[in-house]
Each structure stands twice: as structure tokens, then as C-alpha cells.
């Protein structure tokens, strides 16, 4: 959400102290949680809409949400603590624009779009890949407010998954995160379509289209997994900091890509067989 004339709109406000320590205290905070529209949480055809004031805890408790966008739900479940998830919002995680945002890889593979409202009532939708333009930077203009995010739900035979690596299970930034969404052909082995996204290994979370392309038309074999992991590690742009080296993060990407693609494939195969994945 964009600050204008000294006012900073917020929904959950869980990052406000960190934000203030880095950029200075805002002159005025405007809580948006009282706006009824921002509490929208609905499925409209093949799209799922989440308003800016919907707390993350409400989403992860929703069976509909978990079934429609598993990779996003798993990223949301990894955020902070129970108390933080009761307050934090999905839009807040997006607008913070951290390269390590846990929901961002899953949102990318589920074709997320941000609905933005401007002064005067004009609205526009922005693809998430275009909305986040750098670390802590979004495409919001002065006088604009992110009011909702819409996602593409899984189609028949599709599955998605997300995993991250941290030293602690909670309250820690990811060293690397990977989300994948894929569909299998009728043989329950060959990949028909794939979408892969990486987090915490570049200035923003990003679509790893080149890596996803190595899966399409191929069986989920060891050779296919190795090829996908290799490309993903080559195209990411991690940094070296006090938590991990760039090379270590590349190795993590290789492992995570193999694990997440395998898990998504297992889930898709379970759907084809008419069983529920455990």
C-alpha cells in the first residue's frame, strides 16, 4: 500500500515497526480493516479473490482455499507465528515486497493479480510479476490502494506445492523458496504443463519459466528432475549475506526444486488415481 501526503494505509500492520526503522516513522497511519469490501473472500468461477483485510489465519483454515491454491496456502502457513498470522494479511505480504516473502512463489504459479483502486474510483489489475519491481518496491502510485488479490484455482488434474528452507521452522526468513504447479497427461507420468517460481534467490520472487520448460513433455524421472533443478540454479541470482552464501542458496534451490516437483507430481498422480494425497 502506498503512502501519500504522509498517510500510510495498512491492514494487518505486522511490519510497521520494521518499516519505520528502515524508512522513518510515517506521519499518519490509516487502518483499512473497517472497509467491508476489503474482507471479501470468495471463489468466482476459476478465480479466487482475497480482500486486503482478510487475515492469513482465515485463509489457512479454509478447506476451499487450501484445495484451490495449495502452494499459496503452504507459504501462508509458514509465515511467522499463529499470533502473527491472526493479524497479517496476504496483500500485506505482497506489498512488503520482500524477496523472501513466503507466499510470493505460490502466488506467482497461481497467476496472481493485484486489484488496485485509485482516488476517484478508477481501478486496474496488475500481474504480480509486474507489481513487485524490486526489494520493498511495488508499482503502486501515489493515491492508490491495493484492495484485493485474485488467484487462478487448480484445474482438473492439476496440483501445486511449496517448500522453503530456513534454520528454524517459524519466525525466520527463508534462505530459498520454491513453488510449482503442474498437470500430468493421461499416463499420469508425463508433464503436460508446468509453472515454477523461486523466492529469496533474487531481488524479487520470480517465475522460473526456463526451468519449468524442461519439465513439459517429459516424464517425472530422475533425469528430468536433475535437468530442471540445474536450470533453476543457473538462472537464480542469490546474494551472499550473513545468513548464507550465494553458492549455498543455489544448492538449496537444486534440492528444493527436486523435492517440490516430486511432491506436486505425487499429488497430481493421486488425483488421477482418484485418491487423496496424504
C-alpha positions in Angstrom: 0.0 0.0 0.0 1.3 3.4 -1.0 2.0 6.3 1.3 0.6 9.6 0.1 0.6 13.0 1.8 2.2 11.4 4.9 -0.6 8.9 5.4 0.2 5.2 5.2 -2.8 2.8 4.9 -2.4 -0.6 6.4 -4.5 -3.7 7.2 -2.5 -6.0 9.5 0.3 -3.7 10.3 2.7 -6.5 11.4 5.6 -5.0 9.5 5.1 -1.4 10.6 7.9 -1.3 13.2 10.4 -2.8 10.7 9.2 -0.4 8.1 9.5 2.6 10.4 13.0 1.6 11.5 14.2 1.5 7.8 12.3 4.5 6.4 11.3 6.6 9.3 8.0 6.9 11.1 5.0 7.7 8.9 3.2 10.9 9.8 -0.2 9.2 9.9 -1.5 5.6 9.8 -4.8 4.7 8.3 -6.4 1.4 9.3 -8.4 -0.1 6.4 -9.9 -3.1 8.3 -13.2 -1.3 8.7 -13.9 -1.3 5.0 -16.3 -4.1 4.3 -15.2 -4.7 0.7 -11.7 -5.5 1.9 -13.0 -8.6 3.7 -14.1 -10.3 0.5 -13.1 -14.0 0.4 -14.8 -15.8 -2.4 -14.5 -18.1 -5.4 -15.8 -16.8 -8.7 -15.6 -19.4 -11.4 -11.9 -20.4 -11.8 -10.6 -17.4 -9.8 -10.4 -17.0 -6.1 -10.5 -13.5 -4.6 -9.0 -12.4 -1.3 -9.6 -8.9 0.1 -6.8 -6.8 1.5 -8.1 -7.1 5.1 -8.5 -10.9 5.2 -6.1 -12.3 7.8 -3.8 -15.1 6.8 -5.2 -17.4 9.5 -8.6 -17.3 7.9 -7.2 -18.5 4.6 -5.1 -21.3 6.0 -8.1 -22.6 8.0 -10.2 -22.6 4.8 -10.5 -26.0 3.1 -11.6 -24.3 -0.1 -8.5 -22.1 -0.1 -6.1 -25.0 0.6 -7.7 -27.1 -2.1 -7.8 -24.3 -4.7 -4.3 -22.9 -4.2 -2.2 -25.3 -2.2 1.2 -23.7 -2.9 -0.1 -20.3 -1.6 -1.7 -22.0 1.5 1.6 -23.7 2.3 3.5 -20.5 2.0 1.0 -18.6 4.2 1.2 -21.4 6.8 4.9 -20.8 7.0 4.6 -17.1 7.9 5.7 -16.1 11.4 3.6 -17.5 14.3 0.0 -18.2 15.0 -0.4 -14.8 16.6 1.2 -13.0 13.6 -1.0 -15.0 11.1 -4.1 -13.9 13.0 -3.2 -10.3 12.2 -1.1 -10.4 9.0 -2.7 -10.3 5.5 -1.9 -11.7 2.1 -1.9 -8.3 0.5 0.5 -7.1 3.2 2.9 -9.9 2.4 2.8 -8.8 -1.2 3.1 -5.1 -0.6 6.1 -5.6 1.7 7.7 -7.0 -1.4 10.4 -8.9 0.4 12.4 -11.1 -1.9 11.9 -13.9 0.7 8.1 -13.4 1.1 6.7 -16.8 1.7 3.5 -16.5 -0.2 5.1 -14.9 -3.3 6.3 -18.1 -5.2 2.9 -19.7 -4.7 1.1 -16.6 -5.8 3.2 -16.5 -9.0 2.4 -20.0 -10.0 -1.3 -19.3 -9.4 -1.3 -16.3 -11.7 -1.9 -13.7 -9.0 -3.3 -10.3 -10.0 -3.5 -7.3 -7.7 -6.6 -5.2 -7.8 -5.7 -1.5 -7.3 -8.1 1.3 -6.6 -7.2 5.0 -7.1 -8.6 8.3 -5.9 -11.7 9.0 -8.0 -12.7 5.4 -8.2 -10.6 4.2 -11.1 -9.4 0.6 -10.8 -6.8 -1.5 -12.5 -5.4 -5.1 -12.3 -1.7 -5.7 -12.2 0.0 -9.1 -12.6 2.0 -9.9 -9.5 5.2 -10.3 -11.7 4.8 -6.7 -12.8 3.5 -5.4 -9.4 6.7 -6.1 -7.4 9.5 -4.2 -9.1 12.3 -4.5 -6.5 13.1 -5.3 -2.9 10.5 -3.4 -0.9 9.2 -1.7 -4.1 5.8 -2.1 -5.8 4.1 -0.5 -8.8 1.6 1.4 -6.6 1.3 5.1 -7.4 0.5 7.9 -5.1 -3.2 7.8 -4.2 -3.5 4.1 -5.0 -4.5 1.3 -2.7 -4.2 -2.5 -3.2 -7.7 -3.7 -2.4 -7.7 -7.4 -3.3 -5.7 -10.2 -4.9 -7.2 -12.8 -7.3 -5.7 -16.2 -8.0 -6.2 -18.9 -10.5 -7.5 -22.1 -8.8 -6.2 -25.5 -9.7 -7.9 -27.1 -12.7 -8.8 -30.7 -13.2 -5.7 -32.9 -12.8 -3.5 -30.1 -11.6 -1.5 -29.9 -8.4 0.8 -27.3 -6.7 3.2 -27.3 -3.8 5.6 -25.0 -2.0 8.6 -25.6 0.2 11.2 -23.3 1.7 14.4 -23.8 3.7 15.1 -22.0 7.0 17.2 -22.7 10.1 14.1 -22.5 12.2 10.6 -23.7 11.4 9.0 -20.4 12.1 9.8 -16.7 12.7 12.7 -16.8 10.2 13.3 -15.6 6.7 13.7 -18.3 4.0 17.1 -18.9 2.5 15.3 -20.1 -0.6 11.7 -21.0 -1.5 10.2 -22.9 -4.4 6.7 -23.3 -5.7 5.5 -25.4 -8.6 2.2 -26.0 -10.3 1.9 -28.8 -12.8 -0.5 -31.1 -14.7 0.1 -34.6 -16.0 -1.0 -36.3 -19.2 -3.4 -39.2 -19.1 -0.5 -41.6 -18.5 -0.1 -40.0 -15.0 3.6 -39.6 -15.7 4.3 -37.2 -18.5 4.1 -33.5 -17.6 1.6 -31.6 -19.7 2.1 -28.2 -18.2 4.3 -26.7 -15.5 4.8 -23.4 -13.8 7.8 -22.8 -11.4 8.6 -19.8 -9.2 11.6 -19.1 -6.9 11.9 -16.9 -3.8 14.7 -15.4 -1.8 17.3 -16.0 -4.5 16.9 -12.8 -6.5 15.9 -9.2 -5.9 12.3 -10.3 -6.2 10.5 -13.6 -6.3 10.2 -14.6 -9.9 8.9 -17.0 -12.5 11.5 -19.6 -13.5 10.0 -20.2 -16.9 13.2 -21.7 -18.3 13.3 -24.3 -15.6 9.6 -25.1 -15.9 10.0 -25.6 -19.7 12.4 -28.5 -19.0 9.5 -30.5 -17.4 6.9 -30.1 -20.2 6.6 -33.2 -22.3 8.9 -35.2 -20.1 8.2 -38.0 -17.6 8.9 -37.2 -13.9 12.1 -39.2 -14.0 15.4 -38.6 -12.1 16.9 -37.2 -15.3 14.1 -34.7 -15.7 14.3 -33.6 -12.1 18.0 -33.1 -12.3 17.7 -31.1 -15.5 15.0 -28.8 -14.0 17.0 -28.3 -10.8 20.1 -27.5 -12.8 18.4 -24.8 -14.9 16.7 -23.3 -11.8 20.1 -23.0 -10.0 21.7 -21.4 -13.1 19.0 -18.7 -13.6 18.6 -17.6 -10.0 20.6 -14.6 -8.7 21.2 -15.1 -5.0 23.3 -12.9 -2.8 25.8 -13.7 -0.1 24.9 -12.2 3.3 25.4 -13.0 7.0 22.9 -15.9 6.7 24.2 -17.9 3.7 26.4 -17.7 0.6 25.1 -17.4 -2.9 26.5 -20.8 -3.8 24.8 -22.4 -0.8 21.5 -20.9 -1.9 22.0 -22.3 -5.4 22.5 -25.7 -3.9 19.3 -25.3 -1.8 17.4 -24.4 -5.0 18.5 -27.6 -6.6 17.3 -29.7 -3.7 14.1 -27.8 -3.2 13.2 -27.9 -6.9 13.6 -31.7 -6.9 11.5 -32.1 -3.8 8.7 -29.7 -4.7 8.3 -31.0 -8.3 8.3 -34.6 -6.9 5.6 -33.6 -4.3 3.4 -31.8 -6.9 3.8 -34.8 -9.2 2.8 -37.2 -6.4 -0.3 -35.1 -5.7 -1.3 -34.9 -9.4 -0.9 -38.7 -9.7 -3.1 -39.2 -6.6 -5.7 -37.1 -8.3 -5.5 -39.2 -11.5 -5.9 -42.4 -9.4 -8.8 -40.9 -7.5 -7.1 -41.0 -4.2 -6.4 -38.2 -1.7 -2.7 -37.4 -1.1 -1.6 -37.7 2.5 
